[in-house]
């Protein structure tokens, strides 16, 4: 019998607390699965995964239904209590074992090299320390382990990119639970020492009005094997 988390840990580990935004996000994100076409992106993102997976910033658990049966276990880390409670409910209906736990991307509560893959889904836009978060993900992945990512990015047009910068410096992080719309996720992943094997630009939603969060990227990166890491050039800095 597969066992899954049936309780929601609470306490001093709750380093992030956005209850009003969390309730809004929970409603909006469920609707966006179909109206904005996010569900197919999630399915593509997780296709082919196997072994033990850590999902960082699991939110309300919308990825859980898309994990293939080849995944042995998902450890889902979510710092926000309201979203974590919803993630526990989603875990109970998942097709693979999911353990939901509190924790932040900057200090993952797991040991070194324990996972075959890591998943980031609309997370790097929100974390307080992009570099530190990616260093933690690299730490917990085994050498050769995969990083699957789906993230907001800087818009390709000058006008929208300027609007993103203004929003990120003013009201957007306050209203959207710390989200930043214009971070360069791909550059940050490469700067953290991952090898990006494939990626594609995505617009969410695909048609209609272009939003500050419409520009996204999805792809696959890999933690280098030890021999590859020794040959790496010094990494370049990336946006925070």
N, C-alpha and C positions, 0 to 999 in steps of 0.2 A: 504493500500500500504506500502510495506517495504521501509524504508529509509536507505540509506547507505552514507558513506562519499564520497563526490564528489570533494573535494578540498584537497590540500596537505599543511598542516601548515608548515611554515618555520620561521626561526628567531633564537633568542638566545638560544632556547631550543635544537638546533642541536648540541649536545655535542660530537657526533661522525661524522667524515667526512672522508670517504675513497672512493672518487668518481671513481678512476681508478679501485680499487679492486671491488667496487660495480658493475660496468659495466661488469667486467669479471665474477663475481659470478652469476650475473643475467643470463648470457648466459650458463655458465657451469651447474648451478643448474637445469635449465629447461631440458637440455640434460640428466642429471643424473637421472631424474625421471624414465626414461625407461632404459637407458644403465646401470645404477648402481642398478636398482631395488628399488629406494627410494619411489616411489609412493605407492606401497603396504604397506610399513612401515608407511607412513603417514595415510593411510586409517585405518590400525589396531590401530594406536596410538589414533585416534580421535573417534573410534567406541564407541557408547553407551553414549557419552557425552550428557548432557542436561542442560537447564537453561542458566545462564549468564556466559560467559567464557572470561578470559583475556589471550591473547597470547602475550608472552613477547619475543621481538626480532623477529618480524614477517617476517623480510626480504622482499622478493618480493611477498609474499602472496601465496606461493605454497600450504600451508595447507588449504586455504579458500575453495577450491573445495571439500574437504573431510569432512567438518563438517556435521553431520547428521541434519535432519530437526527438531529434538528434541531440538536443541540449539536455545535459544530465541534471543541471541545477542552475538556477538564477539567484544570485544574491543581489537584492535591489536596495540601494542606499538612498534614502530621502531625508533631508534635514527638516522639512516643514511638517509640523505635526498634523495639520488638517489634511494635507495631501497624502501623508503617510497612512493615515487611517483609511482613506479611500483606496490606496494601493493595496492594503491588506485585503480589502474586499475583492479587488480585482485578482489578487493572487489565489484566492480560494476557487476561482473559476478558471484558472489557467490550465493549459494542457500539459505543462511541465512543472516540476517542483519549484516554487518561488519562496524565498525567505526575505521578508522585508525588515530592514533595520534602520535605526537612526544613524546619522553621520554626515559629514560634509565632504565635498570633493577634495578639499585641501588636507584632510586628515582621515583617510579611509580606514575603517575599523577592522582591517583584515591584514593578513601576513603577506610577506614578499612572495612573488611568483606563483600565486595560488590559482590563477585563472588562465584559461585558454583564450578568452576574448573579453573585451570590455565594450560597453555600449554607451554612447553619448547622444542623447536625443533632445535638442533644444535646451542645452545645459550651459555651454561655455558662455553664452550671452549673459548669464545670471551670476556665475561664480564670482567671488570677490578677488580671487587670485588665479588668473588663467594659467600662468607658468607653474605655480605650485600644484594646481589641480592636475595638470597633465603629467607632472613629475610623479605624483602619487599613482596615477593610472599606469604609468610605465613601471613603477615599482611593483605593483600587484600582478602585472601580467608576466607570464613565463616568457623567456626568450623565444622570439618567433610568434608570440601571441598577437591576435588581431585587435585592432581598434575600429569599430564601426561608428561612424559619426553622421549626424544630420543636424545642421546648425544654421542659425541666422548669420548673414554676412553683410559686409558693406555693399551697398547698391552700385551697379555699374554705370549709372548715369550721374552726371555732376550735380544736377539739381536735387535728386533724392538723397545722394550721399551727403550733401550739405545739410539737408533737412534732418537726416539721421544724427549728424554731429550735434546739431542744436538740441534735438530732443534728448540725446544721451547726456548732455551737460546740464539739462534743466529738469523737465517734469517726468520724462519717461521712466527712469529707474524708480522714482518715487511711486508712480502709479502702477507699475508693472512688476512689482516684487523684485526689483534690482536688475531687471533686464536691460541690456544695452543692444542696440540694433546694428551697430556698425563695426563690431569687432571682426578682425581678420582671422577666422577660425583656422583656415587652411595653413596660413603662415605660422600660427601658433603651434599647431600640431607638428609641423616640420621642424620648427625651432626647438621643440621638446625632444627631438631625437627620433621621432617616428619616421618610417619610410612610407610615404603615401603611394599606394599601389594603383588606386583608381579613384576618380571623383567626377561628379557632374553637378552643374548648376541647376537649381530648381527654382521655379517661381510658385509661391503659395499665396493666394490661389492662382491657378494657371492662367485664368482669364479674369477680366473685370478690372476694378480699380486697383492700382498698385499701391501697396501699403508700405510703411517703413520697415515692416517685418517680412515683406514678400521675398526678398532676395535670400536664398538659402543655398547650401552646398551639402551634398551627401556623398559618402565615399568610404573607402577601406584603407586603413594604414596598418602598419605592423611594427612591433618592437623588434629591432634588429637582433639577430643571433650575436653571441659574444664576439665572434671573429669579425663580423660586420661592424659592430660598435667600435672596435679598436681602430678601424680604418676611417671612421667618420671624421669629416672636417668639423672645426668649431662651429656650433650652430649660431644662426643669426638671431637677433632680438625680434620679438613680435609684439603686437599690440596687447595691452592689458585692459 
